[in-house]
Amino acid sequence: MQYRRLGKSGLKVSSLSFGSWVTFGTQIAGDSAVNMIQTAIEAGVNFFDNAESYSGGESERIMGAAFSELALPRHSFIVSSKYFWGIHDTPHTKFTLNRKYLIEAVEQSLERLSLDHLDLIFCHRPDPDTPIEETVWAMSDIVGSGKAHYWGTSEWSAAELIEAYRVADKHHLRAPVMEQPQYNMFNREKVEKEFAPLYENYGIGLTTWSPLASGLLSGKYVSGVPKDSRAALAGYEWLKENLTSKEANEKVGRLQAVASKVDSTLSQLAIAWCLNNPNVSSVILGASKVSQLKENLAASEVVDRLNPEIIAEIEEIIS
């Protein structure tokens, strides 16, 4: 496993990390969750991604219980949570980044995870109704309190991030260290173009999600929607249109030939392609089976096989 600095910070995160979106609380829990985390740790993963809204807080409880059962030393792992969607149905606790919500939400995450601090906290989406200045002050204060070590954002625009940096600089506050955008062969614009000025000017690091485009790049949807797939889960019907796209799956079929050339699975090729971007600090993996997780973790071994010719071939297919 390779370890990369999280942006300009001194923190080193595993280049492949493990996230609990969709799976914890929806597909797996208990011993299955413990086995997944143990498998990740044995492969060198040190970063585990979560969010308060995943399964209404249940994902955090399951992950926290797994950490406790494995008796992991607190210094040995990095854990995150994210805030915006909320899990309480009151005016100031849903779809917001106001100060009251953020400070209380972090406390509630710590209780569910049975931890005394988080390593990373994210503003899960931008909030047009709360001034960015209020959010930056709150996140900076949370880090200053010791309840978290670093803060960042997820799916913010470059303009919103630049404003956050301006506010932090003006008031001598702790600025965002990382962003968590979607990034894969079919979703590239934000990471490769919109954020381009942010890497050098602000040193932001990326913890990217959905390297397989919700499973599309695994090839499992070429022939339709499998019954045990994510798109077959209640509440995830919105994924079907993209996952069953004829054009996208035609490209997936061509990518399979490239994967064979580098002696990898299609999933490993897609993940390795994300890792090949030097601005990516960590690629978050999701899996519902240990076998699936092990396959995806092996993508770290494929990166060195992506020579210029292979990259050019991939580019020709996905452009």
NUNU-679598 format. One record per residue (C-alpha): residue number from 0; residue in one letter; x, y, z. Coordinates in steps of 0.5 Angstrom, whole numbers, m for minus. Each point is the difference from the previous one (the first is absolute). Layout:
# residues N
NODE pos code    c1    c2    c3
NODE NUM    A     X     Y     Z
...
***
This chain:
# residues 319
NODE pos code    c1    c2    c3
NODE   0    M     0     0     0
NODE   1    Q     2     7    m2
NODE   2    Y    m1     6     5
NODE   3    R    m1     7    m2
NODE   4    R     0     6     3
NODE   5    L    m7     3     1
NODE   6    G     1     7    m4
NODE   7    K     5     4     3
NODE   8    S    m1    m3     7
NODE   9    G     5    m4     3
NODE  10    L    m5    m6     1
NODE  11    K     1    m6    m4
NODE  12    V    m6    m4    m3
NODE  13    S     0    m7    m3
NODE  14    S    m1     1    m8
NODE  15    L    m6    m5     1
NODE  16    S    m5     1     5
NODE  17    F    m6    m3     2
NODE  18    G    m7     4     1
NODE  19    S    m7    m3     2
NODE  20    W    m5     4    m4
NODE  21    V    m5    m5    m2
NODE  22    T     3    m6     3
NODE  23    F     0     1     8
NODE  24    G    m7     0     2
NODE  25    T    m3    m2    m6
NODE  26    Q     3    m6    m3
NODE  27    I     5    m2     6
NODE  28    A     1     1     7
NODE  29    G     3    m4     6
NODE  30    D     5    m5    m1
NODE  31    S     0     1    m8
NODE  32    A     2     7     2
NODE  33    V     6    m2     4
NODE  34    N     2    m5    m5
NODE  35    M     0     6    m5
NODE  36    I     4     5     4
NODE  37    Q     5    m6     2
NODE  38    T     1    m1    m7
NODE  39    A     1     7    m2
NODE  40    I     5     1     6
NODE  41    E     4    m7    m2
NODE  42    A     1     4    m7
NODE  43    G     3     6     3
NODE  44    V    m6     4     0
NODE  45    N     0     6     6
NODE  46    F    m6     4    m2
NODE  47    F    m7    m1     1
NODE  48    D    m5     4    m3
NODE  49    N    m7     1     3
NODE  50    A    m6     5     0
NODE  51    E    m5     2     5
NODE  52    S    m6    m1    m5
NODE  53    Y     2    m7    m2
NODE  54    S    m5    m5     2
NODE  55    G    m3     6     5
NODE  56    G     6    m1     4
NODE  57    E     0    m7     0
NODE  58    S     6    m1    m4
NODE  59    E     4     4     5
NODE  60    R    m2    m4     6
NODE  61    I     2    m7    m4
NODE  62    M     7     3    m2
NODE  63    G     1     2     7
NODE  64    A    m2    m7     3
NODE  65    A     5    m3    m5
NODE  66    F     6     5     2
NODE  67    S    m2    m2     7
NODE  68    E     0    m8    m1
NODE  69    L     6     0    m4
NODE  70    A     3     4     6
NODE  71    L     4     5    m5
NODE  72    P     5     5     3
NODE  73    R    m3     7    m1
NODE  74    H     6     2    m3
NODE  75    S     0    m5    m5
NODE  76    F    m6     2    m4
NODE  77    I    m3     6    m3
NODE  78    V    m7     1     0
NODE  79    S    m5     5    m3
NODE  80    S    m7     3     0
NODE  81    K    m4     5    m4
NODE  82    Y    m6     4     1
NODE  83    F    m5     4    m4
NODE  84    W    m6    m5    m1
NODE  85    G    m2    m1     7
NODE  86    I    m3    m5     4
NODE  87    H    m5     4     4
NODE  88    D    m6     3    m3
NODE  89    T     0     7     3
NODE  90    P     1     7    m4
NODE  91    H     7     1     2
NODE  92    T     3    m7     0
NODE  93    K    m2    m2    m8
NODE  94    F     4     2    m6
NODE  95    T     4     5     4
NODE  96    L     7     2     2
NODE  97    N    m2     5     5
NODE  98    R     4     0     7
NODE  99    K    m5    m3     5
NODE 100    Y    m1    m6    m5
NODE 101    L     7    m1    m1
NODE 102    I     3     0     7
NODE 103    E    m6    m4     2
NODE 104    A     1    m5    m6
NODE 105    V     7    m2     2
NODE 106    E    m1    m1     7
NODE 107    Q    m6    m5    m2
NODE 108    S     5    m4    m5
NODE 109    L     5     0     5
NODE 110    E    m5    m4     5
NODE 111    R    m2    m5    m6
NODE 112    L     7    m1    m2
NODE 113    S     2    m1     8
NODE 114    L     6     5    m2
NODE 115    D     2     6     4
NODE 116    H     3     3    m7
NODE 117    L    m1     0    m7
NODE 118    D     6     1    m5
NODE 119    L    m4     3    m6
NODE 120    I    m6     3     0
NODE 121    F    m4     2    m7
NODE 122    C    m5     5    m2
NODE 123    H    m4    m5    m4
NODE 124    R    m3     5    m4
NODE 125    P     0     8    m1
NODE 126    D    m5     3     4
NODE 127    P    m3     6    m4
NODE 128    D    m4     3     6
NODE 129    T     6     0     5
NODE 130    P     5     5    m1
NODE 131    I     7    m3    m2
NODE 132    E     3     4     5
NODE 133    E    m5    m3     6
NODE 134    T     2    m7    m3
NODE 135    V     8     1     0
NODE 136    W     0     3     7
NODE 137    A    m4    m6     3
NODE 138    M     4    m5    m4
NODE 139    S     7     4     3
NODE 140    D    m3     0     7
NODE 141    I    m2    m7     0
NODE 142    V     7    m2    m2
NODE 143    G     3     5     5
NODE 144    S    m4    m4     5
NODE 145    G     4    m6    m1
NODE 146    K    m7    m4    m3
NODE 147    A     3     0    m7
NODE 148    H     7     0    m3
NODE 149    Y    m1     3    m7
NODE 150    W    m6     2    m3
NODE 151    G    m2     1    m8
NODE 152    T    m6    m1    m4
NODE 153    S    m4    m4    m5
NODE 154    E    m3     2    m7
NODE 155    W     2     7     1
NODE 156    S     1     4    m6
NODE 157    A     7     3    m1
NODE 158    A    m3     7     1
NODE 159    E    m3    m2     7
NODE 160    L     7    m3     2
NODE 161    I     3     7    m2
NODE 162    E    m5     4     4
NODE 163    A     2    m5     6
NODE 164    Y     7     1    m1
NODE 165    R    m1     8     0
NODE 166    V    m4     0     6
NODE 167    A     5    m5     4
NODE 168    D     6     5    m2
NODE 169    K    m4     6     2
NODE 170    H    m1    m2     7
NODE 171    H     6    m5     1
NODE 172    L    m5    m6     0
NODE 173    R     2    m7    m1
NODE 174    A    m1    m1    m8
NODE 175    P    m3    m6    m3
NODE 176    V     5    m6    m2
NODE 177    M    m4    m4    m4
NODE 178    E    m5    m1    m5
NODE 179    Q    m4    m7    m1
NODE 180    P    m3     1    m8
NODE 181    Q    m3    m6    m4
NODE 182    Y     6    m2    m5
NODE 183    N     0    m6    m5
NODE 184    M     1    m1    m7
NODE 185    F    m7     3    m1
NODE 186    N     0     6     5
NODE 187    R     7     4    m1
NODE 188    E    m2     7    m2
NODE 189    K     0     3     8
NODE 190    V     7    m4     2
NODE 191    E     4     1    m7
NODE 192    K    m3     7    m2
NODE 193    E    m4     4     5
NODE 194    F     5    m2     6
NODE 195    A     6     1    m4
NODE 196    P     2     7     3
NODE 197    L    m1    m3     7
NODE 198    Y     5    m5     0
NODE 199    E     6     5     0
NODE 200    N    m3     6     3
NODE 201    Y    m3    m3     6
NODE 202    G     3    m7     0
NODE 203    I    m7    m3     1
NODE 204    G     0    m8     0
NODE 205    L    m5    m4    m3
NODE 206    T    m4    m6     4
NODE 207    T    m4    m3    m6
NODE 208    W    m6    m4    m1
NODE 209    S    m3    m5    m5
NODE 210    P     6    m2    m4
NODE 211    L    m5    m5    m3
NODE 212    A    m5     5    m1
NODE 213    S    m5    m4     4
NODE 214    G     2    m7    m3
NODE 215    L    m1     2    m7
NODE 216    L     8     0    m1
NODE 217    S     0    m7     3
NODE 218    G    m4    m3    m6
NODE 219    K    m5    m3     4
NODE 220    Y    m6     4    m4
NODE 221    V     2    m2    m7
NODE 222    S    m6    m5     0
NODE 223    G    m5     4     5
NODE 224    V     0     1     7
NODE 225    P     2    m6     4
NODE 226    K    m5    m1     6
NODE 227    D     5     0     5
NODE 228    S     3     7    m2
NODE 229    R     0     7     2
NODE 230    A    m5     2    m5
NODE 231    A    m5    m5     2
NODE 232    L     0     2     8
NODE 233    A    m7     4     2
NODE 234    G     2     8    m1
NODE 235    Y     5    m1    m5
NODE 236    E    m4    m1    m6
NODE 237    W     3     7    m2
NODE 238    L     6    m3    m2
NODE 239    K    m3    m5    m5
NODE 240    E     0     5    m6
NODE 241    N     7     1     0
NODE 242    L     2    m7     2
NODE 243    T    m4    m3    m6
NODE 244    S     3     6    m5
NODE 245    K     1    m4    m7
NODE 246    E     5     5    m2
NODE 247    A     4     0     7
NODE 248    N     0    m8     0
NODE 249    E     3     0    m7
NODE 250    K     6     4     3
NODE 251    V     0    m5     6
NODE 252    G     0    m6    m5
NODE 253    R     6     3    m4
NODE 254    L     4     2     7
NODE 255    Q    m1    m8     2
NODE 256    A     5    m1    m6
NODE 257    V     5     5     3
NODE 258    A    m1    m3     7
NODE 259    S     2    m7    m3
NODE 260    K     7     3    m3
NODE 261    V     2     3     7
NODE 262    D    m2    m7     3
NODE 263    S    m5     3     4
NODE 264    T    m8     0     1
NODE 265    L    m4     6    m2
NODE 266    S    m1     2     7
NODE 267    Q     7     0     1
NODE 268    L     2     4    m6
NODE 269    A    m5     5     1
NODE 270    I     2     1     8
NODE 271    A     8     0    m3
NODE 272    W    m2     6    m5
NODE 273    C    m3     4     6
NODE 274    L     6    m1     4
NODE 275    N     5     2    m6
NODE 276    N    m3     7     1
NODE 277    P     6     3     5
NODE 278    N    m5     5     3
NODE 279    V    m4    m6     3
NODE 280    S     2    m1     7
NODE 281    S    m5    m6     1
NODE 282    V    m5    m4    m4
NODE 283    I    m6    m2     4
NODE 284    L    m2    m7    m1
NODE 285    G    m7    m3     1
NODE 286    A    m1    m7     1
NODE 287    S    m6    m5     2
NODE 288    K     4    m6     0
NODE 289    V     7    m2     3
NODE 290    S     2    m3    m7
NODE 291    Q    m2     6    m4
NODE 292    L     4     5     5
NODE 293    K     6    m5    m1
NODE 294    E     0     1    m7
NODE 295    N    m1     7     0
NODE 296    L     6     1     5
NODE 297    A     4    m4    m5
NODE 298    A     0     6    m5
NODE 299    S     6     4     4
NODE 300    E     4    m6    m4
NODE 301    V    m3     3    m7
NODE 302    V     2     7     0
NODE 303    D     7    m1    m2
NODE 304    R    m2    m4    m6
NODE 305    L    m4     6    m3
NODE 306    N     6     2    m4
NODE 307    P    m2     6    m5
NODE 308    E    m2    m5    m6
NODE 309    I    m5    m3     5
NODE 310    I    m2     7     2
NODE 311    A    m1     3    m7
NODE 312    E    m4    m6    m2
NODE 313    I    m5     1     6
NODE 314    E     0     7    m1
NODE 315    E    m3    m1    m7
NODE 316    I    m5    m5     2
NODE 317    I    m3     5     6
NODE 318    S     1     7    m4
***
